[in-house]
Amino acid sequence: PVTAAMAPMAPASRPAALLTLVAWALSSRAIDSEIPVDNEEYPSLDGYGYTLLHEEILKDEKRTKAYKDTILENIDMRGKIVADLGCGVGLMSLLSATAGASKVYCIDAANIAEAARRIISKNNMTDRIEVIEDRIENAIIPEGYVDVIISEWMGYFLFYEDMLPAVISFRDRYLSGDGLMLPSRARLWTSLYSDPHWHQNRIGYWENVYGFDYSFILERLKGEQFLAPERQHLRANGIVSEPALLLDLDIYKTSLKELEEISSNFKSTIGSNGKIHGIAFWFDIELTTPKATIVLDTSPSSGYNSWSQIIWYLKSAKTVRKGDVVSGSFEIKRTDISGEFDISLAMFKPWRLNLQSFDQGAHSIYQDLYERLEMEHAVSRYLLPARNNADLLIAVAIAFLLGTLTVYTFM
Protein backbone atom coordinates (compact mmCIF):
# COMPACT_ATOMS: atom_id res chain seq x y z
CA PRO A 1 0.00 0.00 0.00
CA VAL A 2 1.00 3.57 -0.61
CA THR A 3 0.87 5.62 2.61
CA ALA A 4 -0.40 9.17 2.26
CA ALA A 5 2.21 11.43 3.82
CA MET A 6 2.06 15.17 4.30
CA ALA A 7 4.89 17.00 2.56
CA PRO A 8 7.45 18.45 5.01
CA MET A 9 6.60 22.00 5.96
CA ALA A 10 9.02 24.78 5.18
CA PRO A 11 10.42 26.41 8.34
CA ALA A 12 8.49 29.64 7.72
CA SER A 13 5.20 27.76 7.73
CA ARG A 14 5.68 26.16 11.14
CA PRO A 15 4.60 29.24 13.13
CA ALA A 16 1.51 29.39 10.92
CA ALA A 17 0.84 25.76 11.77
CA LEU A 18 1.19 26.61 15.45
CA LEU A 19 -1.26 29.49 15.11
CA THR A 20 -3.68 27.31 13.19
CA LEU A 21 -3.62 24.67 15.90
CA VAL A 22 -4.20 27.23 18.63
CA ALA A 23 -7.12 28.78 16.77
CA TRP A 24 -8.50 25.29 16.29
CA ALA A 25 -8.10 24.50 19.98
CA LEU A 26 -9.92 27.65 21.01
CA SER A 27 -12.69 27.57 18.47
CA SER A 28 -13.49 23.89 18.15
CA ARG A 29 -14.58 23.73 21.80
CA ALA A 30 -16.88 26.70 21.26
CA ILE A 31 -18.80 25.33 18.30
CA ASP A 32 -21.43 23.45 20.29
CA SER A 33 -22.16 26.44 22.53
CA GLU A 34 -22.16 29.12 19.83
CA ILE A 35 -24.16 27.46 17.04
CA PRO A 36 -27.91 27.41 17.68
CA VAL A 37 -29.37 23.94 17.58
CA ASP A 38 -32.67 23.68 15.76
CA ASN A 39 -32.62 19.98 14.91
CA GLU A 40 -33.45 18.12 18.12
CA GLU A 41 -33.12 14.65 16.57
CA TYR A 42 -29.80 15.34 14.83
CA PRO A 43 -28.32 18.35 16.65
CA SER A 44 -24.81 17.80 15.26
CA LEU A 45 -26.04 18.83 11.79
CA ASP A 46 -26.12 22.45 12.95
CA GLY A 47 -22.43 22.32 13.86
CA TYR A 48 -21.56 21.09 10.36
CA GLY A 49 -22.82 24.38 8.99
CA TYR A 50 -19.98 26.22 10.70
CA THR A 51 -17.33 27.24 8.14
CA LEU A 52 -14.42 26.83 10.57
CA LEU A 53 -15.02 23.09 10.73
CA HIS A 54 -14.68 22.74 6.96
CA GLU A 55 -11.65 25.00 6.86
CA GLU A 56 -9.92 22.77 9.38
CA ILE A 57 -10.75 19.67 7.31
CA LEU A 58 -9.58 21.18 4.02
CA LYS A 59 -6.31 22.33 5.58
CA ASP A 60 -5.58 18.82 6.82
CA GLU A 61 -3.22 18.21 3.91
CA LYS A 62 -2.70 14.52 4.58
CA ARG A 63 -6.42 13.79 4.68
CA THR A 64 -7.24 15.90 1.62
CA LYS A 65 -4.30 14.62 -0.42
CA ALA A 66 -5.25 10.98 0.24
CA TYR A 67 -8.74 11.51 -1.18
CA LYS A 68 -7.54 13.81 -3.97
CA ASP A 69 -4.89 11.35 -5.20
CA THR A 70 -7.35 8.47 -5.06
CA ILE A 71 -9.98 10.31 -7.11
CA LEU A 72 -7.67 11.87 -9.69
CA GLU A 73 -5.05 9.14 -10.08
CA ASN A 74 -6.44 5.76 -9.01
CA ILE A 75 -9.98 5.63 -10.44
CA ASP A 76 -11.22 5.73 -14.00
CA MET A 77 -14.11 8.10 -13.34
CA ARG A 78 -15.18 8.48 -16.97
CA GLY A 79 -18.93 7.99 -17.25
CA LYS A 80 -19.32 7.08 -13.57
CA ILE A 81 -22.15 8.14 -11.24
CA VAL A 82 -20.70 9.27 -7.91
CA ALA A 83 -22.27 9.96 -4.52
CA ASP A 84 -20.33 12.31 -2.23
CA LEU A 85 -21.91 11.64 1.17
CA GLY A 86 -21.58 14.43 3.72
CA CYS A 87 -20.08 16.55 0.97
CA GLY A 88 -19.49 19.69 3.07
CA VAL A 89 -18.15 22.42 0.78
CA GLY A 90 -18.04 20.03 -2.18
CA LEU A 91 -14.33 19.42 -2.83
CA MET A 92 -14.68 15.66 -3.44
CA SER A 93 -17.56 16.35 -5.81
CA LEU A 94 -15.49 18.89 -7.75
CA LEU A 95 -12.57 16.48 -7.95
CA SER A 96 -14.83 13.66 -9.15
CA ALA A 97 -16.33 15.81 -11.91
CA THR A 98 -12.84 16.96 -12.89
CA ALA A 99 -11.77 13.30 -13.14
CA GLY A 100 -14.55 12.63 -15.66
CA ALA A 101 -17.61 11.50 -13.67
CA SER A 102 -20.77 11.98 -15.71
CA LYS A 103 -22.91 12.75 -12.65
CA VAL A 104 -22.05 13.56 -9.05
CA TYR A 105 -24.56 13.82 -6.22
CA CYS A 106 -23.23 16.12 -3.47
CA ILE A 107 -25.32 15.21 -0.42
CA ASP A 108 -25.32 17.05 2.91
CA ALA A 109 -28.09 17.79 5.40
CA ALA A 110 -26.35 20.77 7.02
CA ASN A 111 -26.86 24.29 5.70
CA ILE A 112 -23.28 24.20 4.38
CA ALA A 113 -24.89 22.51 1.35
CA GLU A 114 -25.95 25.95 0.10
CA ALA A 115 -22.31 27.06 0.19
CA ALA A 116 -21.37 23.94 -1.79
CA ARG A 117 -24.06 24.76 -4.36
CA ARG A 118 -22.66 28.27 -4.87
CA ILE A 119 -19.06 27.00 -5.04
CA ILE A 120 -20.01 24.43 -7.65
CA SER A 121 -21.80 27.10 -9.67
CA LYS A 122 -18.81 29.44 -9.36
CA ASN A 123 -16.61 26.69 -10.81
CA ASN A 124 -19.02 25.98 -13.71
CA MET A 125 -19.78 22.40 -12.65
CA THR A 126 -23.57 22.54 -12.25
CA ASP A 127 -24.07 20.49 -15.41
CA ARG A 128 -22.53 17.45 -13.72
CA ILE A 129 -22.84 18.06 -9.96
CA GLU A 130 -26.21 18.17 -8.21
CA VAL A 131 -26.43 19.24 -4.58
CA ILE A 132 -29.00 17.42 -2.45
CA GLU A 133 -29.61 19.23 0.83
CA ASP A 134 -31.03 16.38 2.88
CA ARG A 135 -30.00 13.58 5.18
CA ILE A 136 -28.14 10.76 3.48
CA GLU A 137 -30.88 8.32 4.52
CA ASN A 138 -33.48 10.40 2.64
CA ALA A 139 -31.51 11.10 -0.55
CA ILE A 140 -33.08 9.85 -3.78
CA ILE A 141 -30.84 8.90 -6.73
CA PRO A 142 -32.94 9.02 -9.92
CA GLU A 143 -30.73 6.49 -11.74
CA GLY A 144 -31.31 3.97 -8.96
CA TYR A 145 -27.60 3.25 -8.48
CA VAL A 146 -24.16 4.82 -8.11
CA ASP A 147 -20.78 3.50 -9.21
CA VAL A 148 -18.70 5.18 -6.50
CA ILE A 149 -19.50 6.22 -2.94
CA ILE A 150 -17.08 8.73 -1.41
CA SER A 151 -17.42 9.76 2.20
CA GLU A 152 -15.27 11.14 4.97
CA TRP A 153 -17.47 9.75 7.73
CA MET A 154 -14.73 9.24 10.34
CA GLY A 155 -14.93 11.21 13.57
CA TYR A 156 -13.00 11.39 16.81
CA PHE A 157 -12.50 7.87 18.14
CA LEU A 158 -13.40 6.80 14.58
CA PHE A 159 -17.15 6.65 15.33
CA TYR A 160 -18.01 9.88 17.17
CA GLU A 161 -19.66 11.63 14.23
CA ASP A 162 -22.01 8.62 14.02
CA MET A 163 -22.20 8.99 10.25
CA LEU A 164 -21.23 5.45 9.24
CA PRO A 165 -24.74 3.97 9.71
CA ALA A 166 -26.11 6.46 7.16
CA VAL A 167 -23.31 5.57 4.73
CA ILE A 168 -24.03 1.83 5.14
CA SER A 169 -27.74 2.42 4.60
CA PHE A 170 -27.03 4.35 1.39
CA ARG A 171 -24.61 1.62 0.26
CA ASP A 172 -27.27 -1.06 0.69
CA ARG A 173 -29.73 0.94 -1.41
CA TYR A 174 -27.62 2.30 -4.22
CA LEU A 175 -24.11 0.86 -4.70
CA SER A 176 -23.84 -1.11 -7.94
CA GLY A 177 -22.56 -4.68 -7.86
CA ASP A 178 -19.03 -3.76 -8.90
CA GLY A 179 -19.11 -0.29 -7.31
CA LEU A 180 -16.38 1.29 -5.20
CA MET A 181 -16.57 2.32 -1.53
CA LEU A 182 -14.15 5.01 -0.38
CA PRO A 183 -12.94 4.36 2.23
CA SER A 184 -13.06 0.61 1.81
CA ARG A 185 -11.59 -0.36 5.17
CA ALA A 186 -11.25 1.18 8.64
CA ARG A 187 -9.23 -0.02 11.62
CA LEU A 188 -9.07 1.14 15.24
CA TRP A 189 -5.84 0.72 17.24
CA THR A 190 -4.72 1.07 20.84
CA SER A 191 -1.47 1.22 22.83
CA LEU A 192 -0.30 2.03 26.33
CA TYR A 193 1.01 5.58 26.51
CA SER A 194 3.67 7.33 28.59
CA ASP A 195 4.21 11.10 28.89
CA PRO A 196 6.23 12.22 31.96
CA HIS A 197 6.16 15.85 30.76
CA TRP A 198 2.36 15.80 30.72
CA HIS A 199 2.31 14.14 34.15
CA GLN A 200 4.51 16.84 35.65
CA ASN A 201 2.45 19.66 34.11
CA ARG A 202 -0.96 18.28 35.05
CA ILE A 203 -0.25 16.31 38.26
CA GLY A 204 3.07 17.46 39.68
CA TYR A 205 2.07 21.10 39.24
CA TRP A 206 -0.32 20.97 42.20
CA GLU A 207 2.39 20.02 44.69
CA ASN A 208 3.70 23.59 44.68
CA VAL A 209 1.41 26.36 43.42
CA TYR A 210 3.19 29.65 44.05
CA GLY A 211 4.70 28.13 47.17
CA PHE A 212 1.52 26.50 48.47
CA ASP A 213 0.60 22.80 48.64
CA TYR A 214 -2.47 22.26 46.45
CA SER A 215 -2.23 18.44 46.28
CA PHE A 216 -5.68 18.19 47.88
CA ILE A 217 -7.23 19.32 44.59
CA LEU A 218 -5.82 16.35 42.65
CA GLU A 219 -8.70 14.00 43.42
CA ARG A 220 -11.17 16.68 42.39
CA LEU A 221 -9.25 17.25 39.16
CA LYS A 222 -9.14 13.55 38.33
CA GLY A 223 -12.83 13.18 39.08
CA GLU A 224 -13.68 16.01 36.70
CA GLN A 225 -11.33 15.40 33.81
CA PHE A 226 -9.90 11.86 33.85
CA LEU A 227 -13.13 9.89 33.63
CA ALA A 228 -13.57 10.12 29.86
CA PRO A 229 -11.37 9.94 26.75
CA GLU A 230 -9.87 13.21 25.47
CA ARG A 231 -8.41 14.24 22.13
CA GLN A 232 -4.77 15.22 21.94
CA HIS A 233 -1.85 15.21 19.52
CA LEU A 234 0.17 12.47 21.14
CA ARG A 235 3.94 12.05 21.06
CA ALA A 236 5.18 9.20 18.87
CA ASN A 237 7.79 8.32 21.48
CA GLY A 238 5.04 7.96 24.08
CA ILE A 239 3.76 4.74 22.52
CA VAL A 240 5.11 2.09 24.88
CA SER A 241 3.41 -1.13 23.76
CA GLU A 242 3.09 -2.62 20.30
CA PRO A 243 -0.10 -1.22 18.70
CA ALA A 244 -2.99 -3.66 19.15
CA LEU A 245 -5.84 -3.95 16.65
CA LEU A 246 -9.25 -3.37 18.25
CA LEU A 247 -11.41 -3.69 15.16
CA ASP A 248 -11.14 -4.08 11.40
CA LEU A 249 -14.15 -2.97 9.35
CA ASP A 250 -14.71 -4.01 5.74
CA ILE A 251 -16.93 -1.13 4.60
CA TYR A 252 -18.30 -3.23 1.74
CA LYS A 253 -19.65 -5.85 4.17
CA THR A 254 -20.20 -4.18 7.56
CA SER A 255 -23.88 -4.28 8.54
CA LEU A 256 -25.96 -1.83 10.51
CA LYS A 257 -26.49 -4.45 13.20
CA GLU A 258 -22.73 -4.93 13.63
CA LEU A 259 -22.34 -1.21 14.31
CA GLU A 260 -24.74 -1.27 17.26
CA GLU A 261 -22.18 -2.89 19.54
CA ILE A 262 -18.55 -3.60 18.73
CA SER A 263 -16.34 -5.55 21.11
CA SER A 264 -12.95 -7.20 20.88
CA ASN A 265 -10.09 -8.66 22.87
CA PHE A 266 -6.56 -7.42 22.34
CA LYS A 267 -3.04 -8.54 23.19
CA SER A 268 0.32 -6.81 22.90
CA THR A 269 3.83 -6.55 24.39
CA ILE A 270 5.59 -3.72 26.22
CA GLY A 271 8.55 -2.39 24.24
CA SER A 272 10.42 -0.52 27.00
CA ASN A 273 10.50 0.09 30.74
CA GLY A 274 8.51 3.08 31.93
CA LYS A 275 5.46 4.63 33.54
CA ILE A 276 2.08 4.36 31.87
CA HIS A 277 -0.10 7.47 32.08
CA GLY A 278 -2.94 6.53 29.74
CA ILE A 279 -4.38 4.41 26.95
CA ALA A 280 -4.01 5.80 23.41
CA PHE A 281 -6.36 5.21 20.48
CA TRP A 282 -6.22 6.10 16.78
CA PHE A 283 -7.49 4.82 13.45
CA ASP A 284 -6.46 4.34 9.86
CA ILE A 285 -8.48 3.89 6.70
CA GLU A 286 -7.78 2.42 3.28
CA LEU A 287 -8.85 4.00 0.00
CA THR A 288 -8.63 0.94 -2.25
CA THR A 289 -9.27 0.86 -6.01
CA PRO A 290 -8.33 -1.72 -8.66
CA LYS A 291 -5.23 0.38 -9.33
CA ALA A 292 -3.81 1.09 -5.86
CA THR A 293 -4.41 1.45 -2.12
CA ILE A 294 -3.73 4.66 -0.22
CA VAL A 295 -3.61 4.42 3.57
CA LEU A 296 -4.67 7.42 5.62
CA ASP A 297 -3.04 6.92 9.02
CA THR A 298 -3.85 9.04 12.09
CA SER A 299 -1.37 7.42 14.50
CA PRO A 300 0.99 9.53 16.63
CA SER A 301 3.89 8.69 14.29
CA SER A 302 2.05 9.75 11.13
CA GLY A 303 2.23 13.54 11.52
CA TYR A 304 -0.44 16.18 12.07
CA ASN A 305 -4.05 15.35 11.27
CA SER A 306 -7.29 17.12 12.13
CA TRP A 307 -8.63 14.17 14.16
CA SER A 308 -5.54 14.09 16.41
CA GLN A 309 -5.63 10.98 18.64
CA ILE A 310 -7.62 9.86 21.67
CA ILE A 311 -6.09 9.48 25.12
CA TRP A 312 -7.81 7.99 28.14
CA TYR A 313 -5.68 9.11 31.08
CA LEU A 314 -5.31 6.97 34.20
CA LYS A 315 -5.89 8.38 37.68
CA SER A 316 -2.47 7.07 38.74
CA ALA A 317 0.59 6.04 36.75
CA LYS A 318 1.40 2.35 36.33
CA THR A 319 4.88 0.80 36.08
CA VAL A 320 5.70 -1.58 33.22
CA ARG A 321 8.80 -3.46 32.09
CA LYS A 322 10.01 -4.38 28.65
CA GLY A 323 8.54 -7.70 27.57
CA ASP A 324 5.45 -7.49 29.81
CA VAL A 325 2.33 -8.91 28.16
CA VAL A 326 -0.61 -6.55 27.64
CA SER A 327 -4.09 -8.03 27.33
CA GLY A 328 -7.59 -6.67 27.67
CA SER A 329 -10.99 -6.12 26.12
CA PHE A 330 -12.69 -3.15 24.48
CA GLU A 331 -16.32 -2.29 23.75
CA ILE A 332 -18.05 0.65 22.08
CA LYS A 333 -21.85 0.60 22.06
CA ARG A 334 -24.29 3.02 20.44
CA THR A 335 -26.93 4.38 22.79
CA ASP A 336 -30.55 5.23 22.03
CA ILE A 337 -29.49 8.85 21.49
CA SER A 338 -28.06 9.60 18.06
CA GLY A 339 -24.34 10.31 18.16
CA GLU A 340 -23.72 9.00 21.69
CA PHE A 341 -21.73 5.93 22.74
CA ASP A 342 -20.90 3.97 25.86
CA ILE A 343 -17.25 2.94 25.96
CA SER A 344 -15.51 0.44 28.20
CA LEU A 345 -11.99 -0.94 28.40
CA ALA A 346 -10.75 -3.68 30.70
CA MET A 347 -7.07 -4.49 31.25
CA PHE A 348 -6.14 -7.98 32.47
CA LYS A 349 -2.35 -7.72 32.11
CA PRO A 350 0.13 -6.32 33.14
CA TRP A 351 -2.33 -5.03 35.78
CA ARG A 352 -6.08 -5.07 36.23
CA LEU A 353 -8.04 -1.99 35.27
CA ASN A 354 -11.61 -1.13 34.29
CA LEU A 355 -12.50 2.11 32.49
CA GLN A 356 -16.05 3.08 31.57
CA SER A 357 -17.50 6.24 30.09
CA PHE A 358 -21.12 6.77 29.13
CA ASP A 359 -22.95 8.98 26.62
CA GLN A 360 -19.77 9.99 24.85
CA GLY A 361 -19.64 11.69 21.44
CA ALA A 362 -18.37 14.62 19.42
CA HIS A 363 -20.24 16.95 21.78
CA SER A 364 -18.49 15.65 24.90
CA ILE A 365 -14.89 15.19 23.85
CA TYR A 366 -12.50 18.09 24.17
CA GLN A 367 -8.88 18.84 23.47
CA ASP A 368 -6.64 18.01 26.40
CA LEU A 369 -6.04 21.07 28.57
CA TYR A 370 -2.31 20.42 28.78
CA GLU A 371 -1.84 20.61 25.00
CA ARG A 372 -4.13 23.62 24.61
CA LEU A 373 -2.39 25.67 27.28
CA GLU A 374 1.07 24.80 25.97
CA MET A 375 0.21 26.14 22.52
CA GLU A 376 -1.76 29.16 23.72
CA HIS A 377 1.10 30.25 25.95
CA ALA A 378 3.57 29.79 23.11
CA VAL A 379 1.59 32.11 20.85
CA SER A 380 0.94 34.77 23.49
CA ARG A 381 4.56 34.76 24.60
CA TYR A 382 6.36 34.75 21.27
CA LEU A 383 4.07 35.63 18.36
CA LEU A 384 1.50 38.16 19.52
CA PRO A 385 3.96 40.72 20.99
CA ALA A 386 5.74 41.17 17.61
CA ARG A 387 5.05 44.82 16.60
CA ASN A 388 7.34 45.36 13.60
CA ASN A 389 9.19 43.37 10.97
CA ALA A 390 12.31 42.94 13.10
CA ASP A 391 10.24 41.71 16.02
CA LEU A 392 8.33 39.43 13.71
CA LEU A 393 11.50 37.86 12.34
CA ILE A 394 12.70 37.17 15.85
CA ALA A 395 9.28 35.82 16.84
CA VAL A 396 9.16 33.54 13.80
CA ALA A 397 12.61 32.18 14.60
CA ILE A 398 11.62 31.51 18.21
CA ALA A 399 8.26 30.07 17.18
CA PHE A 400 10.00 27.75 14.73
CA LEU A 401 12.06 26.24 17.54
CA LEU A 402 9.17 26.28 19.99
CA GLY A 403 6.79 24.84 17.44
CA THR A 404 9.20 22.00 16.81
CA LEU A 405 9.25 21.25 20.53
CA THR A 406 5.59 21.77 21.44
CA VAL A 407 3.82 20.62 18.28
CA TYR A 408 5.98 18.38 16.16
CA THR A 409 7.16 16.31 19.11
CA PHE A 410 3.57 15.10 19.32
CA MET A 411 4.08 13.44 15.91
C-alpha positions in Angstrom: 0.0 0.0 0.0 1.0 3.6 -0.6 0.9 5.6 2.6 -0.4 9.2 2.3 2.2 11.4 3.8 2.1 15.2 4.3 4.9 17.0 2.6 7.4 18.5 5.0 6.6 22.0 6.0 9.0 24.8 5.2 10.4 26.4 8.3 8.5 29.6 7.7 5.2 27.8 7.7 5.7 26.2 11.1 4.6 29.2 13.1 1.5 29.4 10.9 0.8 25.8 11.8 1.2 26.6 15.4 -1.3 29.5 15.1 -3.7 27.3 13.2 -3.6 24.7 15.9 -4.2 27.2 18.6 -7.1 28.8 16.8 -8.5 25.3 16.3 -8.1 24.5 20.0 -9.9 27.7 21.0 -12.7 27.6 18.5 -13.5 23.9 18.2 -14.6 23.7 21.8 -16.9 26.7 21.3 -18.8 25.3 18.3 -21.4 23.4 20.3 -22.2 26.4 22.5 -22.2 29.1 19.8 -24.2 27.5 17.0 -27.9 27.4 17.7 -29.4 23.9 17.6 -32.7 23.7 15.8 -32.6 20.0 14.9 -33.4 18.1 18.1 -33.1 14.6 16.6 -29.8 15.3 14.8 -28.3 18.4 16.7 -24.8 17.8 15.3 -26.0 18.8 11.8 -26.1 22.4 12.9 -22.4 22.3 13.9 -21.6 21.1 10.4 -22.8 24.4 9.0 -20.0 26.2 10.7 -17.3 27.2 8.1 -14.4 26.8 10.6 -15.0 23.1 10.7 -14.7 22.7 7.0 -11.7 25.0 6.9 -9.9 22.8 9.4 -10.7 19.7 7.3 -9.6 21.2 4.0 -6.3 22.3 5.6 -5.6 18.8 6.8 -3.2 18.2 3.9 -2.7 14.5 4.6 -6.4 13.8 4.7 -7.2 15.9 1.6 -4.3 14.6 -0.4 -5.2 11.0 0.2 -8.7 11.5 -1.2 -7.5 13.8 -4.0 -4.9 11.4 -5.2 -7.3 8.5 -5.1 -10.0 10.3 -7.1 -7.7 11.9 -9.7 -5.1 9.1 -10.1 -6.4 5.8 -9.0 -10.0 5.6 -10.4 -11.2 5.7 -14.0 -14.1 8.1 -13.3 -15.2 8.5 -17.0 -18.9 8.0 -17.2 -19.3 7.1 -13.6 -22.2 8.1 -11.2 -20.7 9.3 -7.9 -22.3 10.0 -4.5 -20.3 12.3 -2.2 -21.9 11.6 1.2 -21.6 14.4 3.7 -20.1 16.5 1.0 -19.5 19.7 3.1 -18.1 22.4 0.8 -18.0 20.0 -2.2 -14.3 19.4 -2.8 -14.7 15.7 -3.4 -17.6 16.3 -5.8 -15.5 18.9 -7.8 -12.6 16.5 -8.0 -14.8 13.7 -9.2 -16.3 15.8 -11.9 -12.8 17.0 -12.9 -11.8 13.3 -13.1 -14.6 12.6 -15.7 -17.6 11.5 -13.7 -20.8 12.0 -15.7 -22.9 12.7 -12.7 -22.0 13.6 -9.0 -24.6 13.8 -6.2 -23.2 16.1 -3.5 -25.3 15.2 -0.4 -25.3 17.1 2.9 -28.1 17.8 5.4 -26.4 20.8 7.0 -26.9 24.3 5.7 -23.3 24.2 4.4 -24.9 22.5 1.3 -25.9 26.0 0.1 -22.3 27.1 0.2 -21.4 23.9 -1.8 -24.1 24.8 -4.4 -22.7 28.3 -4.9 -19.1 27.0 -5.0 -20.0 24.4 -7.6 -21.8 27.1 -9.7 -18.8 29.4 -9.4 -16.6 26.7 -10.8 -19.0 26.0 -13.7 -19.8 22.4 -12.6 -23.6 22.5 -12.2 -24.1 20.5 -15.4 -22.5 17.4 -13.7 -22.8 18.1 -10.0 -26.2 18.2 -8.2 -26.4 19.2 -4.6 -29.0 17.4 -2.4 -29.6 19.2 0.8 -31.0 16.4 2.9 -30.0 13.6 5.2 -28.1 10.8 3.5 -30.9 8.3 4.5 -33.5 10.4 2.6 -31.5 11.1 -0.5 -33.1 9.8 -3.8 -30.8 8.9 -6.7 -32.9 9.0 -9.9 -30.7 6.5 -11.7 -31.3 4.0 -9.0 -27.6 3.2 -8.5 -24.2 4.8 -8.1 -20.8 3.5 -9.2 -18.7 5.2 -6.5 -19.5 6.2 -2.9 -17.1 8.7 -1.4 -17.4 9.8 2.2 -15.3 11.1 5.0 -17.5 9.7 7.7 -14.7 9.2 10.3 -14.9 11.2 13.6 -13.0 11.4 16.8 -12.5 7.9 18.1 -13.4 6.8 14.6 -17.1 6.7 15.3 -18.0 9.9 17.2 -19.7 11.6 14.2 -22.0 8.6 14.0 -22.2 9.0 10.2 -21.2 5.5 9.2 -24.7 4.0 9.7 -26.1 6.5 7.2 -23.3 5.6 4.7 -24.0 1.8 5.1 -27.7 2.4 4.6 -27.0 4.4 1.4 -24.6 1.6 0.3 -27.3 -1.1 0.7 -29.7 0.9 -1.4 -27.6 2.3 -4.2 -24.1 0.9 -4.7 -23.8 -1.1 -7.9 -22.6 -4.7 -7.9 -19.0 -3.8 -8.9 -19.1 -0.3 -7.3 -16.4 1.3 -5.2 -16.6 2.3 -1.5 -14.2 5.0 -0.4 -12.9 4.4 2.2 -13.1 0.6 1.8 -11.6 -0.4 5.2 -11.2 1.2 8.6 -9.2 0.0 11.6 -9.1 1.1 15.2 -5.8 0.7 17.2 -4.7 1.1 20.8 -1.5 1.2 22.8 -0.3 2.0 26.3 1.0 5.6 26.5 3.7 7.3 28.6 4.2 11.1 28.9 6.2 12.2 32.0 6.2 15.8 30.8 2.4 15.8 30.7 2.3 14.1 34.2 4.5 16.8 35.6 2.4 19.7 34.1 -1.0 18.3 35.0 -0.2 16.3 38.3 3.1 17.5 39.7 2.1 21.1 39.2 -0.3 21.0 42.2 2.4 20.0 44.7 3.7 23.6 44.7 1.4 26.4 43.4 3.2 29.7 44.0 4.7 28.1 47.2 1.5 26.5 48.5 0.6 22.8 48.6 -2.5 22.3 46.5 -2.2 18.4 46.3 -5.7 18.2 47.9 -7.2 19.3 44.6 -5.8 16.3 42.6 -8.7 14.0 43.4 -11.2 16.7 42.4 -9.2 17.3 39.2 -9.1 13.6 38.3 -12.8 13.2 39.1 -13.7 16.0 36.7 -11.3 15.4 33.8 -9.9 11.9 33.9 -13.1 9.9 33.6 -13.6 10.1 29.9 -11.4 9.9 26.7 -9.9 13.2 25.5 -8.4 14.2 22.1 -4.8 15.2 21.9 -1.9 15.2 19.5 0.2 12.5 21.1 3.9 12.0 21.1 5.2 9.2 18.9 7.8 8.3 21.5 5.0 8.0 24.1 3.8 4.7 22.5 5.1 2.1 24.9 3.4 -1.1 23.8 3.1 -2.6 20.3 -0.1 -1.2 18.7 -3.0 -3.7 19.1 -5.8 -3.9 16.7 -9.2 -3.4 18.2 -11.4 -3.7 15.2 -11.1 -4.1 11.4 -14.2 -3.0 9.4 -14.7 -4.0 5.7 -16.9 -1.1 4.6 -18.3 -3.2 1.7 -19.7 -5.8 4.2 -20.2 -4.2 7.6 -23.9 -4.3 8.5 -26.0 -1.8 10.5 -26.5 -4.5 13.2 -22.7 -4.9 13.6 -22.3 -1.2 14.3 -24.7 -1.3 17.3 -22.2 -2.9 19.5 -18.5 -3.6 18.7 -16.3 -5.5 21.1 -13.0 -7.2 20.9 -10.1 -8.7 22.9 -6.6 -7.4 22.3 -3.0 -8.5 23.2 0.3 -6.8 22.9 3.8 -6.5 24.4 5.6 -3.7 26.2 8.5 -2.4 24.2 10.4 -0.5 27.0 10.5 0.1 30.7 8.5 3.1 31.9 5.5 4.6 33.5 2.1 4.4 31.9 -0.1 7.5 32.1 -2.9 6.5 29.7 -4.4 4.4 27.0 -4.0 5.8 23.4 -6.4 5.2 20.5 -6.2 6.1 16.8 -7.5 4.8 13.4 -6.5 4.3 9.9 -8.5 3.9 6.7 -7.8 2.4 3.3 -8.9 4.0 0.0 -8.6 0.9 -2.2 -9.3 0.9 -6.0 -8.3 -1.7 -8.7 -5.2 0.4 -9.3 -3.8 1.1 -5.9 -4.4 1.5 -2.1 -3.7 4.7 -0.2 -3.6 4.4 3.6 -4.7 7.4 5.6 -3.0 6.9 9.0 -3.8 9.0 12.1 -1.4 7.4 14.5 1.0 9.5 16.6 3.9 8.7 14.3 2.1 9.8 11.1 2.2 13.5 11.5 -0.4 16.2 12.1 -4.1 15.3 11.3 -7.3 17.1 12.1 -8.6 14.2 14.2 -5.5 14.1 16.4 -5.6 11.0 18.6 -7.6 9.9 21.7 -6.1 9.5 25.1 -7.8 8.0 28.1 -5.7 9.1 31.1 -5.3 7.0 34.2 -5.9 8.4 37.7 -2.5 7.1 38.7 0.6 6.0 36.7 1.4 2.3 36.3 4.9 0.8 36.1 5.7 -1.6 33.2 8.8 -3.5 32.1 10.0 -4.4 28.6 8.5 -7.7 27.6 5.4 -7.5 29.8 2.3 -8.9 28.2 -0.6 -6.5 27.6 -4.1 -8.0 27.3 -7.6 -6.7 27.7 -11.0 -6.1 26.1 -12.7 -3.2 24.5 -16.3 -2.3 23.8 -18.0 0.6 22.1 -21.9 0.6 22.1 -24.3 3.0 20.4 -26.9 4.4 22.8 -30.5 5.2 22.0 -29.5 8.9 21.5 -28.1 9.6 18.1 -24.3 10.3 18.2 -23.7 9.0 21.7 -21.7 5.9 22.7 -20.9 4.0 25.9 -17.3 2.9 26.0 -15.5 0.4 28.2 -12.0 -0.9 28.4 -10.7 -3.7 30.7 -7.1 -4.5 31.3 -6.1 -8.0 32.5 -2.4 -7.7 32.1 0.1 -6.3 33.1 -2.3 -5.0 35.8 -6.1 -5.1 36.2 -8.0 -2.0 35.3 -11.6 -1.1 34.3 -12.5 2.1 32.5 -16.0 3.1 31.6 -17.5 6.2 30.1 -21.1 6.8 29.1 -22.9 9.0 26.6 -19.8 10.0 24.8 -19.6 11.7 21.4 -18.4 14.6 19.4 -20.2 16.9 21.8 -18.5 15.7 24.9 -14.9 15.2 23.8 -12.5 18.1 24.2 -8.9 18.8 23.5 -6.6 18.0 26.4 -6.0 21.1 28.6 -2.3 20.4 28.8 -1.8 20.6 25.0 -4.1 23.6 24.6 -2.4 25.7 27.3 1.1 24.8 26.0 0.2 26.1 22.5 -1.8 29.2 23.7 1.1 30.3 26.0 3.6 29.8 23.1 1.6 32.1 20.9 0.9 34.8 23.5 4.6 34.8 24.6 6.4 34.8 21.3 4.1 35.6 18.4 1.5 38.2 19.5 4.0 40.7 21.0 5.7 41.2 17.6 5.0 44.8 16.6 7.3 45.4 13.6 9.2 43.4 11.0 12.3 42.9 13.1 10.2 41.7 16.0 8.3 39.4 13.7 11.5 37.9 12.3 12.7 37.2 15.9 9.3 35.8 16.8 9.2 33.5 13.8 12.6 32.2 14.6 11.6 31.5 18.2 8.3 30.1 17.2 10.0 27.8 14.7 12.1 26.2 17.5 9.2 26.3 20.0 6.8 24.8 17.4 9.2 22.0 16.8 9.3 21.2 20.5 5.6 21.8 21.4 3.8 20.6 18.3 6.0 18.4 16.2 7.2 16.3 19.1 3.6 15.1 19.3 4.1 13.4 15.9 
